[in-house]
Amino acid sequence: MEWIIRLWILMGIIILTCCCYWFLWVKKENGDRLKQKKKKKKKKKEEGKVPRGNKGWPLLGETLEFIACGYTSNPVSFMEKRKSLYGSVFKTSILGTGVIVSTDPEVNKVILQNHGNIFVPAYPKSVRELMGDYSILQMNGNMHRKIHSLLGGFLRSPQFKARITTDIQHSVKQCFATWTHQPIYVQDQVKKITFTILVKVLLSIGPGEDLDFLKREFEEFIKGLICLPLKFPGTRLHKSLKAKERMMKIVKRVIEERNNNIHKKKNSEEKGGAANDVVDVLLRDIGDSNTISNMLENICENIIEMMIPGEETLPTAMTMAVKFLSDSPLALSKLLEENMELKRQKNSAEDYVWNDYLQLPFTQNVISETLRMANIVNAIWRKAVKDVEIKGKFVKKMRQ
């Protein structure tokens, strides 16, 4: 009988052990399920905050419709359509990049104020390819502040203001002399003035073969800013990159000649005087002849990048000013009266100076109001360096 008792005790121990293992296994499984459920719930909640939208076709995204809208009488229709469908913050895919578009002023304010340095400049691949690795657009922090300070100091200098006023007056007179009784396209005419002046400010290149070549190649180059990031021969991006290579040869030649002159003056202890253009400003800041060989390519690319306002933003702003004045006869009348009064105060042979502009308060107001009303920049591109939530919208960290 004793062995039977021991057998029952052993079986009881085995059954108890199995029950304990089963209990622990069930508890673990339930715990894992609960964790997964919470994780899914959290993910679902998070996904609910991600802006709605449509990524379009693979690779193409919605790029074709985005570009096509730019050639219509209502270029903002791409944004307006999606805003009506998905709200003021929506997702899409353009220029080979998935993006979240915000047309909400409060969201935009948070992004641009950038507390905590959550957002940094970032642009589509086609723009990065065209501008290069050291583009001013992608500069951030100390380097951006340094370049801004250098160029700002030059542009505010009395010598520059005196020279630019004379150059503008000369270029405007030359442009007006070519006008006939044929229809005038304001934006095209303004481009002739602004690009010429800007190239002179950047490189001190005046009218001639070099300027004509730069103008022609730049028009080819800038077409690639809004395109798919496809770089094989025949594509828009490939053509623009080739145009940039041709421009780089002229810009590089000018910078090398200027750098040699600067070092000759240093060796002869001759004073260089005030900077004549942006190239002078950048070369003098580098200083060391060993460093210039490494920085030459970057300066060339930055100079080409700085030509963009002369071909795009400035002509657009001035064209919009003409449009707004056409819609407001009273403002046009006051603007004309103020400027004609200044003309009456000057002799016919006397040139305008910078201080004359400061005596035109209403003209300055027209400029400020044009910049307020006209959307001359199609977008400000930023990427999030970590996950962030703004006004209930979840923005994921950008991986690239």
C-alpha positions as a printed Julia matrix, in Angstrom:
400×3 Matrix{Float64}:
   0.0     0.0     0.0
   2.91    2.35    0.71
   4.03    2.32   -2.93
   0.5     3.25   -4.05
   0.5     6.26   -1.7
   3.89    7.35   -3.06
   2.6     6.95   -6.63
  -0.41    9.18   -5.9
   1.83   11.78   -4.27
   4.15   11.77   -7.32
   1.2    12.09   -9.71
  -0.15   14.97   -7.6
   3.19   16.77   -7.8
   3.34   16.27  -11.57
  -0.25   17.52  -12.03
   0.4    20.53   -9.77
   3.57   21.37  -11.68
   1.75   21.14  -15.01
  -1.03   23.37  -13.67
   1.53   25.97  -12.54
   3.27   25.94  -15.92
  -0.07   26.22  -17.7
  -1.13   29.12  -15.48
   2.14   30.97  -16.09
   1.93   30.35  -19.86
  -1.67   31.64  -20.04
  -0.69   34.69  -18.01
   2.24   35.42  -20.34
   0.1    34.95  -23.46
  -2.59   37.27  -22.11
   0.1    39.81  -21.19
   1.59   39.68  -24.69
  -1.82   40.0   -26.27
  -2.61   42.97  -24.06
   0.67   44.64  -25.02
   0.03   44.03  -28.7
  -3.5    45.36  -28.35
  -2.22   48.52  -26.64
   0.49   48.9   -29.28
  -2.05   48.53  -32.1
  -4.38   50.96  -30.36
  -1.57   53.47  -29.96
  -0.53   53.0   -33.58
  -4.13   53.35  -34.74
  -4.51   56.5   -32.67
  -1.25   57.83  -34.09
  -2.24   56.96  -37.64
  -5.52   58.74  -37.1
  -3.55   61.94  -36.62
  -1.47   61.55  -39.78
  -2.79   64.03  -42.4
  -5.04   62.52  -45.03
  -4.17   62.64  -48.71
  -3.16   60.68  -51.79
   0.39   59.65  -52.76
  -0.61   59.12  -56.42
   1.3    56.85  -58.78
   4.53   55.03  -57.82
   7.57   57.28  -58.45
   5.48   59.87  -60.33
   3.21   60.58  -57.38
   1.06   63.59  -58.27
   3.92   65.47  -59.96
   2.35   65.69  -63.42
  -0.81   67.35  -62.1
   1.28   69.62  -59.86
   3.37   70.84  -62.82
   0.38   71.09  -65.17
  -1.47   73.4   -62.73
   1.5    75.78  -62.84
   0.8    76.47  -66.53
  -2.87   77.32  -66.04
  -4.53   80.62  -65.17
  -5.03   79.28  -61.63
  -1.68   77.74  -60.56
  -2.84   77.21  -56.96
  -5.67   74.9   -58.06
  -3.54   71.84  -57.15
  -3.43   72.98  -53.52
  -7.02   74.25  -53.42
  -8.43   70.94  -54.7
  -6.62   68.89  -52.04
  -7.37   71.39  -49.33
 -11.1    71.01  -50.06
 -10.8    67.2   -50.01
  -8.47   66.59  -47.06
  -8.29   69.82  -45.07
  -5.66   72.54  -44.68
  -2.9    69.99  -43.93
  -2.62   67.05  -46.32
  -0.11   64.56  -47.7
   0.94   64.07  -51.32
   3.95   63.01  -53.37
   5.59   65.46  -55.78
   9.0    65.64  -57.48
   9.82   62.13  -56.3
   9.32   62.98  -52.63
   6.49   62.21  -50.21
   5.52   65.45  -48.45
   3.0    66.91  -46.03
   1.63   70.23  -47.29
   0.4    72.8   -44.78
  -1.78   75.74  -45.81
  -2.71   76.39  -42.17
  -1.18   79.69  -40.88
  -0.95   78.43  -37.28
   0.83   75.21  -38.28
   3.17   77.17  -40.55
   3.98   79.57  -37.73
   4.99   76.7   -35.43
   7.19   75.19  -38.15
   8.93   78.47  -39.03
   9.47   79.49  -35.4
  11.13   76.08  -35.01
  11.38   75.91  -31.23
  13.64   73.03  -30.27
  15.22   72.88  -33.75
  12.81   70.16  -34.83
  12.7    71.35  -38.45
  15.64   71.91  -40.82
  15.77   73.02  -44.48
  15.21   70.14  -46.91
  14.39   70.12  -50.61
  13.35   67.58  -53.28
  16.09   65.5   -54.85
  16.0    67.44  -58.15
  16.69   70.71  -56.29
  19.48   69.13  -54.23
  21.08   67.74  -57.38
  21.01   71.15  -59.08
  22.15   73.25  -56.12
  24.89   70.96  -54.83
  25.81   69.71  -51.37
  26.75   73.16  -50.03
  23.68   75.03  -51.23
  22.7    78.2   -49.36
  19.14   76.82  -49.29
  20.27   73.93  -47.1
  22.57   75.93  -44.84
  21.56   76.02  -41.21
  22.86   77.4   -37.93
  26.2    79.25  -37.72
  27.15   78.93  -41.4
  23.81   80.39  -42.5
  24.19   83.31  -40.07
  27.74   83.94  -41.27
  26.81   84.1   -44.98
  23.77   86.25  -44.15
  25.96   88.66  -42.16
  28.64   88.91  -44.87
  26.24   89.57  -47.73
  23.95   91.77  -45.61
  26.88   94.02  -44.68
  27.87   94.38  -48.35
  24.32   95.07  -49.55
  23.82   97.74  -46.88
  27.07   99.56  -47.65
  26.81  103.15  -49.03
  29.16  102.28  -51.91
  26.9    99.46  -53.05
  23.72  101.57  -52.77
  25.28  104.35  -54.86
  26.41  101.93  -57.57
  23.23   99.84  -57.71
  21.04  102.95  -58.13
  23.06  104.05  -61.16
  23.07  100.52  -62.63
  19.3   100.17  -62.25
  18.63  103.52  -63.9
  20.95  102.66  -66.8
  19.41   99.19  -67.34
  15.83  100.52  -67.2
  16.62  103.2   -69.8
  18.21  100.61  -72.08
  15.18   98.35  -71.77
  12.7   101.17  -72.43
  14.64  102.15  -75.57
  13.83   98.77  -77.13
  10.07   99.09  -76.63
   7.93   99.48  -79.72
   4.19   99.63  -80.33
   4.01   95.85  -79.99
   2.44   94.28  -76.85
   4.77   94.3   -73.84
   5.03   91.25  -71.57
   5.95   92.75  -68.22
   7.61   89.72  -66.64
   9.86   89.09  -69.67
  10.94   92.73  -69.78
  11.63   92.83  -66.04
  13.82   89.71  -66.36
  16.04   91.54  -68.84
  16.62   94.26  -66.24
  16.92   92.24  -63.04
  19.15   89.44  -64.36
  21.6    91.92  -65.88
  21.83   93.91  -62.65
  22.1    90.84  -60.43
  24.95   89.3   -62.46
  26.81   92.58  -62.16
  26.25   92.61  -58.37
  27.5    89.01  -58.12
  30.34   88.9   -60.65
  30.78   92.43  -62.08
  30.01   91.07  -65.56
  28.48   93.71  -67.8
  26.68   93.47  -71.18
  28.52   91.27  -73.67
  29.09   87.68  -74.72
  29.58   86.32  -71.2
  26.34   87.87  -69.93
  24.37   86.63  -72.95
  25.81   83.13  -72.48
  24.98   83.09  -68.76
  21.46   84.33  -69.45
  20.82   81.65  -72.08
  22.26   78.79  -70.0
  20.56   79.96  -66.81
  17.15   79.82  -68.52
  17.91   76.16  -69.34
  19.25   75.5   -65.84
  16.28   76.85  -63.91
  13.74   74.7   -65.76
  15.05   71.73  -63.77
  14.01   73.11  -60.38
  10.53   71.62  -60.78
  10.98   68.17  -62.31
  11.22   64.47  -61.52
  14.63   63.37  -60.16
  15.54   61.35  -63.29
  19.08   62.05  -64.47
  19.64   60.02  -67.64
  20.29   61.79  -71.01
  17.27   63.56  -72.46
  15.53   64.19  -69.13
  14.83   67.68  -67.85
  17.18   67.28  -64.88
  20.05   66.03  -67.05
  19.7    69.02  -69.43
  19.69   71.45  -66.5
  22.79   69.87  -64.94
  24.63   70.17  -68.26
  23.64   73.85  -68.48
  25.03   74.34  -64.97
  28.34   72.74  -65.97
  28.66   75.23  -68.84
  27.86   78.16  -66.53
  30.37   76.92  -63.96
  33.22   77.32  -66.46
  32.61   81.07  -66.82
  31.95   81.64  -63.11
  35.06   79.62  -62.16
  37.24   81.61  -64.57
  36.04   84.92  -63.11
  36.58   83.75  -59.51
  40.08   82.41  -60.23
  41.1    85.69  -61.9
  39.7    87.7   -59.0
  41.43   85.5   -56.43
  44.79   85.94  -58.18
  44.31   89.73  -58.16
  43.47   89.71  -54.45
  46.63   87.77  -53.57
  48.79   89.99  -55.81
  47.54   93.02  -53.9
  48.21   91.27  -50.58
  51.77   90.4   -51.61
  52.43   93.98  -52.73
  50.78   95.28  -49.53
  48.39   97.3   -51.67
  45.06   98.12  -50.07
  42.14   96.33  -51.68
  39.49   98.94  -50.88
  35.77   98.21  -50.66
  34.37   95.0   -52.14
  33.05   95.46  -55.68
  30.73   92.46  -55.74
  29.65   89.3   -53.92
  32.64   87.33  -55.27
  34.97   89.84  -53.59
  33.1    89.47  -50.3
  33.31   85.65  -50.3
  36.96   85.48  -51.42
  38.12   87.97  -48.81
  36.41   86.01  -46.09
  38.25   82.8   -47.08
  41.63   84.5   -47.13
  43.99   81.49  -47.09
  45.21   80.5   -50.58
  45.27   76.82  -49.57
  41.63   76.95  -48.55
  40.39   78.6   -51.77
  41.19   75.52  -53.88
  38.82   73.48  -51.71
  36.12   76.18  -51.56
  36.21   77.3   -55.2
  33.58   74.8   -56.36
  31.27   75.76  -53.49
  31.55   79.48  -54.25
  30.82   78.86  -57.94
  27.68   76.91  -57.07
  26.55   79.56  -54.55
  27.0    82.34  -57.13
  24.83   80.47  -59.67
  22.24   79.84  -56.96
  22.12   83.57  -56.15
  21.12   84.32  -59.76
  17.68   82.77  -59.15
  16.04   85.96  -57.79
  16.96   87.8   -61.0
  15.14   85.23  -63.13
  12.25   84.19  -60.88
  11.28   85.92  -57.63
  12.03   89.57  -58.48
  10.32   89.53  -61.93
   7.3    87.79  -60.38
   7.05   90.38  -57.59
   7.33   93.33  -59.99
   4.78   91.81  -62.37
   2.36   91.37  -59.47
   2.94   95.01  -58.46
   1.82   96.12  -61.94
  -1.21   93.84  -61.7
  -2.23   95.15  -58.25
  -1.8    98.77  -59.36
  -3.94   98.08  -62.44
  -6.68   96.85  -60.11
  -6.38   99.96  -57.93
  -6.54  103.2   -59.99
  -6.37  105.38  -56.84
  -3.11  103.78  -55.69
  -1.7   104.04  -59.22
  -2.59  107.73  -59.36
  -0.91  108.46  -56.0
   2.19  106.48  -57.01
   2.46  108.37  -60.3
   1.94  111.73  -58.6
   4.67  111.05  -56.01
   7.23  109.94  -58.59
   6.46  112.78  -61.01
   6.92  115.27  -58.19
  10.4   113.85  -57.55
  11.18  114.11  -61.28
  10.14  117.78  -61.32
  12.55  118.48  -58.46
  15.52  117.14  -60.41
  17.24  118.41  -63.54
  16.69  116.33  -66.67
  20.39  115.4   -66.82
  20.66  114.63  -63.1
  20.84  110.96  -62.09
  18.79  109.48  -59.29
  20.51  108.54  -56.04
  19.6   106.15  -53.2
  18.27  108.97  -51.0
  15.69  109.82  -53.68
  14.09  106.43  -53.06
  13.87  107.22  -49.35
  11.8   110.32  -50.21
   9.05  108.17  -51.75
   7.04  106.85  -48.76
   3.98  105.82  -50.78
   6.17  103.95  -53.29
   7.75  102.08  -50.39
   4.26  101.21  -49.11
   3.33   99.84  -52.54
   6.43   97.62  -52.48
   5.65   96.36  -48.96
   2.0    95.68  -49.82
   3.01   93.81  -53.0
   5.35   91.56  -51.01
   2.56   90.96  -48.47
  -0.07   90.06  -51.06
   1.98   88.31  -53.74
   3.02   84.72  -53.14
   6.36   84.91  -54.99
   7.76   81.74  -53.37
   5.76   78.58  -54.12
   6.73   76.81  -50.89
   9.12   76.73  -47.95
  10.51   73.23  -47.59
  11.34   71.76  -44.19
  11.89   68.25  -42.8
  11.28   67.0   -39.26
  14.32   65.52  -37.51
  12.05   63.71  -35.04
   8.38   62.75  -34.7
   6.25   65.75  -33.78
   2.58   66.63  -33.34
   1.24   70.05  -34.37
  -2.39   71.0   -33.84
  -3.42   67.34  -33.69
  -1.49   66.44  -36.85
   1.26   63.84  -36.53
   4.42   64.46  -38.61
   6.89   61.61  -38.78
  10.65   62.04  -38.79
  11.95   62.22  -42.35
  14.4    59.41  -42.99
  16.39   60.77  -45.92
